[in-house]
Amino acid sequence: MPYNALDYYHIDELLTGEERMIRDSVREWVSDRVIPIIEQCYGDHRFPTDLVPEMAELGLFGPTFPEEYGGAGIGDIAYGLAMQELERGDSGMRSFASVQSALVMYPIFTWGSEQQKRELLPKLAGAELVGAFGLTEPDYGSDPGSMITTATVVDGGYRLNGAKMWITNSTIADLLVVWAKLDGVVHGFLVEQGADGLACPETKGKWSLRASVTGEIVMQDVFVPESMRLPDAVGLKCPLMCLNQARYGIAWGVIGAAQACFDSALQYALTREQWGRPIGGFQAVQEKLTWMATEITKGQLLCHRLGVMKQAGTSSFRQVSMAKGNNCRIALDIARIARDIHGANGITDEYPIMRHMMNLESVYTYEGTDTMHTLIVAADLTGMEAYRG
């Protein structure tokens, strides 16, 4: 059955023609190219790499950057809508685009040299290069400032030692943005796949994000030439700013996953009969559908307002945390309620519910756990940081 996106508060009327066109083109591509294959990819524990060139053709990598660097110069709302439609397909599809755009292209654009920007950004935008972002370590996730990966000055560049984990795309990436401490201060480095002393083993046994590549970055005396250090990426604030860009896209993206679950639940409730009538006619199911629709609408409004502020340059990372935390939370709850409406059928791959639910368990945690986003907002409200020792 064709996808019918929920727009209960007519948010379409707030969008520009360009924003609707971008969203609709990604929506159509996801329906035609992702939905028919994604369950099989998920079952096979495989990311559909053959779709990456098509994503580049759609302009999904770094679309907010200037055209001279390979971007399309679109606004943040259009970008968010694109992420929403990608995650309607699967969180792995949105994760790939988020990493390429927010975690790899963004730091190069923001802190890279002009040569790095002109050489690397167009290749990343066109998917000639695939990127990955190395910040999280085996013992340091929510506390990245305690990282133990180090960079040491040597003749002509640096030697990197340490390990990163839970890294999207690490095994297939051509270019790794790695954060390491140089004389106790966090710096950003660009590491090329195949460097001596570099290993990127894949993470196996995942029940979540199975249609996405996850791995490690292990470095033993990996040499990085001076030309591959991001010259202005100095201090922990830099990787945290990257995460803020990714969180913005996630806040939009999970609404797409919630929409997919709601649409499936609504269609199922209208066609599944018990006691001689569709289950959508029973009060308990109607209450669930109404709650789901209400939370999706609130999430849409939260994202749109955040996008308006981001485009105006007035949004804060705390507001992004509120949107990311809230929308991930309600998306996961919506997936669980949708599974309940589908009954036993909800656990099968005939419907997208369990796939989205398991993906959202990861999205709920990565780029900042729900608890950390709660505490970030609370610290702003109270003036007291509860997450520091």
C-alpha positions in Angstrom: 0.0 0.0 0.0 1.4 3.5 -0.9 2.9 5.4 2.0 0.7 8.2 3.4 2.7 10.5 5.6 1.0 11.8 8.7 0.7 15.6 8.6 -2.0 16.3 11.1 -1.1 20.0 11.7 -0.5 20.8 8.0 3.2 21.4 8.5 3.6 21.1 4.7 2.2 24.7 4.7 5.2 25.9 6.6 7.7 24.4 4.0 9.0 26.2 1.0 8.5 24.7 -2.5 12.2 23.6 -2.5 11.9 21.9 0.8 8.9 19.9 -0.3 10.5 19.0 -3.5 13.7 17.7 -1.8 11.7 15.8 0.7 9.4 14.3 -1.9 12.3 13.2 -4.2 14.0 11.4 -1.2 10.7 9.9 -0.2 10.1 8.5 -3.7 13.6 7.2 -3.9 13.3 5.5 -0.5 10.0 3.9 -1.5 11.4 2.7 -4.8 14.9 1.7 -3.9 15.2 1.1 -0.2 11.9 -0.4 1.1 11.9 -3.3 -1.4 15.4 -4.6 -0.3 16.0 -3.4 3.2 14.4 -6.3 5.1 16.7 -8.7 3.2 19.7 -6.5 3.9 18.8 -6.4 7.6 18.5 -10.2 7.7 21.8 -10.6 5.9 23.6 -8.1 8.2 24.5 -6.1 5.1 24.6 -2.5 4.2 23.3 -1.9 0.6 26.6 -0.2 -0.7 25.3 -0.3 -4.3 22.8 2.5 -3.3 25.6 4.9 -2.2 26.2 6.3 -5.7 22.5 7.0 -6.0 22.5 8.8 -2.7 25.3 11.0 -4.0 23.3 11.7 -7.1 20.4 12.8 -4.9 22.8 15.2 -3.2 22.4 13.6 0.2 26.1 14.0 1.3 26.9 17.5 2.6 23.9 19.2 0.9 24.1 22.2 3.2 27.7 23.1 2.1 28.4 25.6 -0.7 28.4 24.3 -4.2 32.1 25.1 -4.6 32.9 22.3 -2.2 30.5 19.8 -3.7 27.4 20.7 -1.7 24.0 22.0 -2.9 23.7 24.9 -0.6 20.3 23.8 0.7 18.9 24.9 4.1 18.8 23.0 7.4 15.1 22.2 7.2 15.4 20.6 3.8 18.4 18.6 5.1 16.3 17.5 8.1 13.4 16.4 5.9 15.8 14.3 3.8 17.1 12.6 6.9 13.5 12.0 8.0 12.8 10.2 4.7 16.0 8.2 4.8 15.3 6.9 8.3 11.8 6.0 7.2 13.6 3.5 5.1 16.1 2.4 7.7 18.2 4.0 10.4 21.3 2.5 8.7 20.6 4.6 5.6 20.3 7.8 7.6 23.3 6.9 9.7 25.5 6.6 6.5 24.4 10.0 5.3 24.8 11.6 8.8 28.3 10.3 9.2 29.3 11.4 5.7 27.8 14.9 6.1 27.8 15.8 9.8 30.8 13.9 11.1 33.3 13.8 8.2 32.5 16.7 5.8 31.5 19.1 8.6 34.9 19.0 10.5 36.8 19.3 7.2 34.7 22.2 6.1 34.9 23.9 9.5 38.5 23.3 10.6 40.3 22.0 7.5 42.8 23.9 5.4 41.6 25.3 2.1 43.5 22.6 0.3 41.8 19.9 2.4 38.4 21.3 1.7 38.9 21.6 -2.1 40.4 18.2 -2.4 38.3 16.1 -0.1 34.8 17.6 0.2 33.8 17.2 -3.5 35.0 13.6 -3.4 33.0 12.9 -0.2 29.9 14.6 -1.6 30.2 12.5 -4.8 30.9 9.3 -2.8 34.3 8.9 -4.4 35.4 8.7 -0.8 33.5 7.2 2.1 34.2 8.6 5.6 34.1 7.5 9.2 34.3 9.4 12.5 36.5 8.1 15.4 35.7 9.6 18.8 34.2 6.9 21.1 36.6 4.6 22.8 36.1 1.2 24.5 36.2 2.9 27.9 35.0 6.4 27.1 31.6 7.1 25.4 29.7 9.8 27.3 33.0 11.2 28.6 35.0 11.7 25.4 37.3 14.2 27.2 38.9 11.3 29.0 40.0 9.6 25.7 43.4 7.9 25.9 44.2 7.9 22.1 47.3 10.0 21.7 49.2 11.8 18.9 52.9 12.3 19.2 54.9 14.7 17.1 57.4 13.0 14.8 59.4 14.0 11.8 57.0 15.2 9.1 53.8 14.6 11.1 52.4 12.5 13.9 52.1 9.0 15.3 48.7 7.9 16.5 48.1 5.2 19.1 44.8 4.1 20.5 41.5 2.5 19.7 38.0 3.7 18.8 34.8 1.6 18.7 31.2 1.6 17.6 32.4 3.4 14.5 29.9 3.5 11.6 31.5 2.7 8.2 35.0 2.1 9.7 35.5 -1.1 7.6 34.5 0.5 4.3 35.8 4.0 4.9 38.5 5.5 2.7 39.1 8.4 5.2 38.8 8.4 8.9 38.4 11.5 11.0 40.2 10.6 14.2 40.3 12.6 17.5 43.4 12.2 19.6 45.2 14.1 22.4 48.3 15.9 21.5 50.1 17.2 24.6 46.9 16.6 26.5 44.7 18.7 24.0 42.2 17.1 21.6 43.1 17.5 17.9 41.5 16.2 14.7 43.4 14.1 12.2 42.6 12.6 8.8 43.7 9.0 8.6 43.7 7.1 5.3 42.5 3.5 5.1 45.4 1.2 4.5 47.9 3.1 6.6 50.6 1.0 8.3 49.5 0.0 11.8 45.8 0.7 11.2 43.2 -2.0 11.6 39.4 -1.6 11.3 37.8 -4.9 12.4 34.0 -5.2 12.0 31.7 -5.5 15.0 29.8 -8.8 14.8 26.7 -10.1 16.5 24.5 -6.9 16.4 20.8 -7.2 16.9 20.4 -3.5 16.0 21.5 -1.5 12.9 22.2 -4.7 11.1 21.9 -3.0 7.7 24.7 -0.7 8.7 28.5 -1.3 8.9 29.9 -0.9 12.4 33.5 -1.5 13.4 36.6 -0.4 15.3 39.6 1.8 14.6 42.8 0.3 16.1 46.0 2.4 15.6 49.5 1.3 16.5 52.1 3.9 15.6 50.0 5.1 12.6 51.8 7.9 10.8 49.7 10.9 9.8 51.5 13.6 7.8 51.2 17.2 8.8 49.1 17.8 5.7 46.4 15.5 7.1 46.0 17.2 10.4 42.9 19.5 10.6 44.8 22.7 11.4 42.0 24.5 13.3 40.5 21.5 15.0 41.8 22.1 18.5 40.0 21.3 21.7 37.1 19.0 22.8 34.6 21.5 21.6 35.4 20.5 18.0 34.2 16.8 18.1 31.3 17.9 20.3 30.2 20.4 17.6 30.3 17.6 15.1 28.1 15.5 17.3 25.7 18.4 17.5 25.3 18.5 13.8 24.6 14.7 13.7 22.1 15.0 16.6 20.2 17.6 14.6 19.8 15.1 11.7 18.9 12.3 14.1 16.1 14.4 15.6 14.5 14.6 12.2 15.4 11.1 11.2 13.7 9.2 14.0 10.4 10.9 13.1 10.7 9.1 9.8 11.0 5.7 11.6 8.1 6.7 13.8 6.0 7.6 10.7 6.8 4.2 9.2 5.6 2.4 12.3 2.5 4.5 12.7 1.6 4.1 9.0 2.0 0.3 9.2 -0.1 0.2 12.5 -2.8 2.4 11.0 -3.2 0.3 7.9 -3.1 -2.9 9.9 -5.7 -1.6 12.3 -8.0 -0.7 9.4 -7.7 -4.1 7.7 -7.2 -6.7 10.5 -10.6 -8.0 11.7 -11.6 -9.5 15.0 -15.1 -10.1 16.2 -16.4 -9.2 12.8 -14.9 -5.7 12.6 -11.5 -4.0 12.0 -9.5 -3.7 15.2 -9.2 0.1 14.5 -12.8 0.4 15.6 -12.0 -0.6 19.2 -11.3 2.0 21.8 -8.0 0.6 23.0 -6.5 0.6 19.5 -7.9 4.1 18.8 -6.3 5.4 21.9 -2.9 4.0 20.9 -3.2 5.4 17.4 -4.2 8.9 18.7 -1.2 8.9 21.1 1.2 7.9 18.3 -0.2 10.6 16.0 0.0 13.3 18.7 3.6 12.5 19.6 4.7 12.4 15.9 3.0 15.8 15.4 4.8 17.3 18.4 8.1 15.9 17.2 7.5 17.4 13.7 6.8 20.8 15.2 9.9 20.5 17.5 12.1 19.7 14.5 10.7 22.4 12.3 11.1 25.2 14.9 14.6 23.9 15.6 15.4 24.0 11.9 14.1 27.6 11.7 16.4 28.6 14.5 19.4 26.7 13.1 19.0 28.4 9.8 18.9 31.8 11.6 22.0 30.9 13.6 20.1 31.2 16.9 19.8 27.5 18.0 21.9 26.1 20.8 23.3 22.6 21.4 21.0 22.3 24.4 17.9 22.8 22.1 19.3 20.1 19.8 19.7 17.8 22.8 16.0 18.4 23.7 14.9 17.5 20.2 17.2 14.5 19.8 16.3 13.1 23.3 12.5 13.6 22.9 12.2 12.4 19.4 14.3 9.2 19.9 12.2 8.5 23.0 8.8 8.8 21.4 10.0 7.0 18.2 11.0 4.0 20.3 7.8 4.1 22.2 5.8 4.3 19.0 7.6 1.3 17.5 6.7 -0.7 20.6 3.1 0.3 20.5 2.9 -0.4 16.8 4.3 -3.9 17.5 1.5 -4.3 20.0 -1.2 -3.3 17.5 0.2 -5.8 14.9 0.0 -8.6 17.5 2.1 -11.6 16.7 2.5 -10.4 13.1 4.5 -7.4 14.4 7.6 -9.6 15.1 7.8 -10.8 11.5 9.8 -9.1 8.7 6.5 -8.8 6.7 6.2 -5.5 8.6 9.0 -3.0 9.4 8.2 -2.7 13.1 10.8 -4.9 14.8 13.5 -3.7 12.4 12.8 -0.1 13.3 12.4 -0.9 17.0 15.8 -2.6 17.2 17.4 0.2 15.2 16.0 2.8 17.5 17.4 1.1 20.5 20.8 2.1 19.1 19.8 5.5 17.9 18.3 6.2 21.4 21.9 5.7 22.8 24.3 6.9 20.1 25.4 10.5 19.6 24.6 11.0 23.3 22.4 8.7 25.5 19.0 9.7 26.5 20.2 10.3 30.0 23.0 12.7 28.8 20.6 14.7 26.7 18.3 15.0 29.7 21.1 16.2 31.9 22.3 18.7 29.2 18.9 20.3 29.2 18.6 20.1 33.0 22.0 21.8 33.4 20.8 24.7 31.3 17.5 25.0 33.3 19.2 24.8 36.7 22.7 26.1 36.1 24.1 23.0 37.7 25.8 20.2 35.8 24.9 16.8 37.3 27.0 14.8 34.9 30.4 15.9 36.1 32.3 14.3 39.0 
